[in-house]
Amino acid sequence: MNERAMAAAMATGARTRIFSGVQPTGHLTLGNYLGAMRRWAEVDQHRAEALFCVVDLHALTVEHDPARVRRLSRQAATLLLASGLDPEICTVFVQSQVDEHLRLSYLMECTASDGEMRRMIQYKEKSAREQARGGSVRLSLLTYPALMAADILAYGTDEVPVGEDQAQHVELTRDLAVRFNQRYGATFVVPRTVHPPVAARVKDLQEPTSKMGKSQARTAGVVYVLDEPEAVRKKVTRAVTDSERDVSYEPERRPGVANLLEVLAASAGGDPERLAEEYDSCGALKKDVAEAVVEMLRPVRARHAELAADPGQVDAVLLAGAERARGLARPRVDAAFEAVGLLPRR
């Protein structure tokens, strides 16, 4: 191991390091909050050395409005802080403000193969949608997993908490880390995927077999963290269930009802199967789900309003976070550049 790689390894320290992020491709949803943000605030930032990032560069892989990306990036960062992330405990920053992500991304492209990129499920799905709309597929959509690998590996990440839709990308990241280390010497920590517990994959209220996504064209089934209480109640009341009058927790046979029970369990506490026994109609269940979600999101919305009124405070947190992240990433990225044969930076 060269001197820079050794310094990078020493910088990692004994504590477990976590990295995760959110894309500013749409307004953050109930699924984002229950599946990731709340756990980051309540658990992950306290148990490990944690970095949480708004991965704005990933939003450029498809056609986008620059002003909207900028606006949603700041909104996402503000919501991360409003959800309880404490910049005194963890590192909160924006991806594009740390150059090491892009520097290492090219090395990951040089380590990955074309076939690996084209086998990624998200690439197949998103490129098919783009082509169906008559649009062109950007090269960055194909190489997106290399940038994601760089996001993770730059920090000596031990754990990556992700949903099922990103698990394939983390597995590729592991493969690239192992391959790079075998070719050029021990440089990167090989991260492991961590799947969050219940409600990690909240379903769309109108299409309960599909994930509640922030970039969906149809929004009637998507509850956003910043939705007004009445909007939340209306969306939950209109949630698709089935023709049966009773309530039972059967995810395969009754996905709509199961989704509501899982949201209730995650929002107010309890077990979905036991909660099902407390209801004799879907109407009563929907009413309680709506109120539980409204009350859970109320303090987040209030804190977001406070922070949004002082954008300078949020910007200061992000710049300080980027500086801290840069200090953590640079030794390892410099080590990787030297390992592949490039002249050192002075």
Disulfide bonds with the S-S distance in Angstrom:
none
